[in-house]
């Protein structure tokens, strides 16, 4: 009979949320879920661009039923502070995924939460998660598994220039009641109090979001050639693919009905939608090359906000990763 002890670290056994000081500034992190057994993997979540961890309250709640999870805010997001050099005056001082990865590594060292980790991410958070994975020796099982939900990739940033969505989208979306067409707040199933908290955290996060440079981050990640090197080895990897332009199209159609946008602006958006539809599978499925043990889950009835509106799908994929890991351990 195997007797499994519990960790003595309160950051691995209790529900906690705090601003934690690293070498230069303080970052916000929260944890919840069952107490950790030494050596067992924990789940680290990486939020999307412009999205504080508060936006994923229901995902954290659902994951915590069975898994020890950690949700953090990058510098300038939510309650997390900006570092002393994060001015954004020069390109070199703008926030990158690589900086965020190093700071998370330092944060986890401070609170004493060591590998192995299961990395869970959404949108631009996938660039950050993969930069974090790149901090570890690929020969060591520090990253036990990964779930990439509606993830940005280095190839996506090369394909869609200069932005996602294109600049013309702003003119067409002007005056559109976004909630009325997407129902994202309603589908998030958060309480009024939680929604008020999310709104306040989103406002705080604008500073960090404005300083982040996703394209520079993606270019730096591309140099690592993670696909070619299969950096996760055979760690279980799930890639979730939704219809990432779904909400953009709904907003576009509402804007067109209002008479917004010139003919050229409408055509620019239409080309973007067509291109996104054509390459959606290829952009997502390319990530499967990160690991020899993978699966591709398509949820095309959902849009890019899937972790907010249908977090149950991410919970299922994390469980798939955990189940794979258990089957590899003698006695399970």
N, C-alpha and C positions, 0 to 999 in steps of 0.2 A: 504494500500500500504506500502511495506517495503522499507525504504530508506537505501541504503547501502553506508556507508562512505568508504573512502580509507585510507590506512595506511599513517602516516606521516614520516615513516622511509625510507630514500632514498635507503636503501638496499632491500626494499620491493616495491619500485615504479619505479626505474630507472635501466638502464643497467649499471652494474658496474663490475669491475674486479680489484682485489688488493691483495697484501700481507698483511695479517692482523696479528697483534701481539697477541698471547695468552700468558700464563704466562711464558713460557720458550723459545719459538721460534715463527717464523712467518709461516703461512700457506696461500696458494693461494686459492682464491675462486672467482667465478664469478656468476653473476645472470642476468637473462633477463626474458622477458615475461610481460604480463599485470600486472598492479599494483595490489597489494594484498588488498583484503578487510579483515578487522580485523576478526580473527577467521576462515578464509578460509584456507584449506590445501595448502601447497606448496610442490613441488617435489624436493627431495634430491637424487642426483645420486651418486652411488658408483662404481668406476672403477674397472676393472679386474686387476689381478696381472701383474706387469710390464707395465701397460697401464696408461699413464697420461690422464688427462681429455681432452687434445688437440686431442687425438685420436678419440674422440666422438663429434667432432665439428658439424657434420651434425645432429646428434641426438639432441644436444642442440638447434640447429637452428629450427628444426621441432617442438620440444616440446614447444618452446617459443612462437609459434604462438597463443596458447590457454592457456598455463599454466605458472605460475611463477616458475622458476626452479633455482636450485643451483648446480653447478658443482665444486667440490673441489679436490685438490690433497693432498694425504696423505703425511706425513713427508718423505722427501727425493725424492719425485716425482715432476717432472716439476720444478716450481720455489719455491716450499715449502721447508723450511729448515728442517734439522734434529735437533732433540732436543739434549740438552747437554749430555744426557745419552745414546744416540742411537749409540753406538760404534760397537755393534755386537761381541765384544770380548768374552762375556759369553752368554750362551743361554738366561739367564734372561733379558739381555738388548736388545735382538733382537726385532724387531718391530712386534707386534701382532695386530690382528683385535680389540682386546679389548682396546689396547692403542689408536689405530686410532679412535675408537668410542668415547672414552673419550675426545680426542683432538677435534673432530668435535663438540661434545656437547659444549665444551668451546668456540670454534670458533663461533658457532651460538649465544651463549650468548653475546659475545663481539659485534657482529653486530646487535643484537636485533631481531633475527628471531626466534620466539617461535613456539611451536607446534600449531596446528596439522601438521604432515608431512605425505607425501606419499613417501615411500622408493622405489627407482628403482635401480636395481643393475645388474651387469654382472660378471659372473665367480666368482673369489675369492671375488669380491665385495659383493657377497651375504653373505659370512661369516661376513664381516665388517658391512653390513646393519643389520643383525640379532643381532650382538653384540651391535650395536647402539640401536636397539629396546629393548634389554635387560636392558638398562639404565633406562627405564621408568616403572612406576607402571602399571601393566597390567589392573588394574581397571580404569585407566584414558585413554581417547581416544587420547593420544599423537601421536600414530602411527595410522593414519586414514586408511591406506591401503598400499599394497606392491605389487611390480611386480618383480619377480625373473627371469631373462633371462639367460638361459644357465648357471645356477648357480652351483658353487661347494657346496658340503655338507660335513658334518662331516663323513657321511657314505662313500662317495667317497674317502676320504683320507685314510680310513681304508681298502678299497677294493684294491686300486691301490698302491702297494708298489714296489720300493721306490719312484717312481715319475711318473708324467703324462707329456709327454709320457715316456716309459721306457728308461733307459740309452742307450740301443742299438740303439735307433732311431737317436741319434746324428751321429753315424758312417754312417748310411744309408743315412741321409740327407746331408752329406758333399758334397758341390759343386753343389747342386740342386738350380736352379733359382726359388726361392719360388714364386715370383710374377708371373712368367710365367705359373706356374701350378695352383695357387690359384686365381690369378687376384684380390687379395684383394684391392690393391691400386686403381686399375681401378674401381672396384665396389664401393669403398668408395665415388666416385664422388666429391672428393675434388679438388680444383684448385692446380696448381703447387706451388703457394705461400703457400697455406695451408699445402700441403704435406711437403714442406721444413720446415715449423714451427713444424709440427708433428714430423719430423725426429729429429730436435734439442731437442724437449721436451722428446722424447724417450731416447735420449742419456743422458740427465740430470737425467732421472728417474731410470737409472741403479743402482744408489747408494741406493735408497730406496728399490727397488725390491730385491737387493742382501741381504738386512738386514731383510726382512720380513720372518716370519716363519709361513706359512699357516697351517702346520700340528699341531703345538702347539696351534695355534688359534682355529683350529677345535676341538681339544681335550678339550680345555677350554669351547667351546660352547656346546659340548656334555654333559658336566656336568650340564648344565642348563636345560636339558630335555625339550626343547621348544616344540617339537612335542607332547609329552605326556601331557603337560600343556596347549596346544592350546593357546599360548601366545598372539595371535592376536585377540582372542575372535571371533567375527563375522565381523571383518574388512575385506573388500573385498581384496582377494589375487589372483593374476594371476601368474601361473608358465608356463614359455615358454620353451619348449623342442625342441632342434634341434638335428642334427646329429653331436655330438661334436668331432668325430674322422674324419670327412669328409676330412678336409684339411690335417690332418696327413697322411691319406691313400694316397691322391694324391701325397704328397711329398715322401712317402715311395715307391710308385710305380715308380716314376721318378728316385729315387735313385737306386732301383733294376735294372731298365733298364740301368743305368750307370755302373752296376756291383758292387755297393757299398755293404758293409756288408758281414759278414760270414754267413754261413748257420744257426748257432746258433743265431746270432743277428737277422736275418730275422724271425726265428721262434719265438723269444721273442716278436717281434713287432706284429706278426700275432696273437699270444695268447692274447696280449693286445687288439687288435681290436675286436677279437671274444668276449672277456669278456665285453668290453665296449658295444658292440651291444646287448649282452644278458641282461645287467643290466641297460641300459640307462633309460628306462621307470621307473623302480623301484626307481632308485636314484633320479630322478626328482619328481616323483609323491608323494614320501614320504613327501615332503615339504607342500603338500596340507593340512596336519594335523595341520599346524600352525594356520589355521582359519576354522571356520565353514561355511564361505562364500567364495567359491573358484571356479576357473576354470583352466583347464589344456589345453594349446594350443600347439599342435605339429606342427612343421615346419621342417620336416625332409629333405626337399630339400635344407635347409640352413645348414651351418656349425657353429662352435663355435663363429666365428666373426660376427654373425648375427646383433648385435647392430651397427656395423660399416658398414656392407654391405646392411642391410635391416632395418634401424632404424625405418621405418614406422610401423613395427610390434610392437615395444615397445611403440610407440606413441598411437597406437590403444588400447593397453592393459592399459595404463595409463588412457585413456579416459573411458574405461570400468569401472575402479575403481571410477573415478570422477562421472560418471553417476549413479553408485550405491549409492554413498554418497548423491548425490542431491535428489534421490528418497526418502531418509530417512528424509530429511529436509522439514518441513511443508512449503507450498507455492511453492514448485517445482513440 
